[in-house]
């Protein structure tokens, strides 16, 4: 099930991205989903659903926005790896 949302935008908004209104709407959904994922508001699965893409397509699209598919910082990853090593010994 989907819900239709009507958003009023100035006419110049479409020419800014050189997109037709339908294409602009899809791009706006993708940009929002990527940003919300980046901020940790959405899971990757939910962001993919909102963007209307497969997971692979979503991951490839994130590169356009210079967003990492990983939400773990290098410091957090090192910390987690340290915990794994401690448990393994």
C-alpha positions in Angstrom: 0.0 0.0 0.0 1.2 3.5 -0.8 0.1 7.0 0.1 0.1 9.8 -2.4 1.7 13.0 -1.1 1.2 16.3 -2.9 4.1 18.8 -2.6 4.0 22.3 -4.1 7.3 23.4 -5.6 8.3 26.5 -7.6 8.4 25.8 -11.3 12.2 26.5 -11.3 12.8 23.5 -9.1 12.4 21.1 -12.0 14.8 23.0 -14.2 17.4 23.1 -11.4 18.0 19.4 -11.8 16.9 19.3 -15.5 14.2 16.8 -14.7 10.6 16.2 -15.5 8.3 16.4 -12.5 8.0 12.6 -12.1 11.8 12.1 -12.4 12.3 15.0 -10.0 10.0 13.3 -7.5 11.9 10.0 -7.7 15.2 11.9 -7.2 13.8 13.7 -4.2 12.7 10.4 -2.6 16.1 8.9 -3.2 17.9 12.0 -1.8 15.7 11.9 1.3 16.1 8.2 1.8 19.9 8.4 1.5 20.1 11.4 3.9 17.8 9.8 6.5 20.0 6.6 6.2 23.1 8.6 6.6 21.7 10.3 9.7 20.7 6.9 11.2 17.0 7.8 11.1 16.2 4.9 8.7 17.6 1.4 8.4 19.1 0.5 5.0 16.2 -1.8 4.3 13.6 1.0 5.0 15.6 3.6 3.1 15.7 1.2 0.1 11.9 0.7 0.3 11.3 4.5 0.5 13.6 5.1 -2.5 11.7 2.4 -4.5 14.9 0.6 -5.4 16.5 -2.8 -4.9 19.2 -3.0 -2.2 21.9 -3.1 -4.9 20.5 -0.1 -6.7 20.3 1.8 -3.4 23.9 1.0 -2.5 25.1 2.1 -5.9 23.0 5.3 -5.7 24.6 6.2 -2.3 27.9 6.7 -4.1 26.4 9.6 -6.1 25.6 11.3 -2.8 29.1 10.5 -1.3 27.5 8.5 1.5 29.0 5.3 2.9 26.8 2.2 3.1 28.4 1.6 6.5 26.9 3.3 9.5 29.7 2.3 11.8 32.6 4.7 12.3 36.1 3.5 12.0 36.5 4.0 15.8 33.4 1.9 16.5 34.5 -0.8 14.2 37.9 -1.0 15.9 36.2 -1.2 19.2 33.9 -4.0 18.0 36.8 -5.9 16.6 38.6 -5.6 19.9 35.6 -7.1 21.7 35.5 -10.0 19.2 39.2 -10.7 19.9 38.7 -10.6 23.6 35.8 -13.1 23.4 37.8 -15.4 21.1 40.7 -15.7 23.6 
